Amino acid sequence: MWLAGAAEALLLARLLARLLAARPDSPAVAALYAATWPLVAPLAALDQAQRQFGATLEISTLTIAILVPAGACLLWLWAATRSARGSS
């Protein structure tokens, strides 16, 4: 579950960087965008109408940032019920 936490932290950092109009030519910001692009790419169509530069709210990043902890919670609950059935 630590992997979901790390992904969530990176996604929130990306969301904040886009909200604050971080310069994409900065090496740190470019690395952040490159690391999170595989997570955001499936929903990139949600952001087609937005401008590419300046302060924007990426709907795709926000959606994935909501889905990652929800998916991790469901996975954790599934694993807990599966282990509870196995011990009985």
Helices and strands as residue ranges (DSSP letters): H 2-19, H 27-40, G 41-47, H 59-87
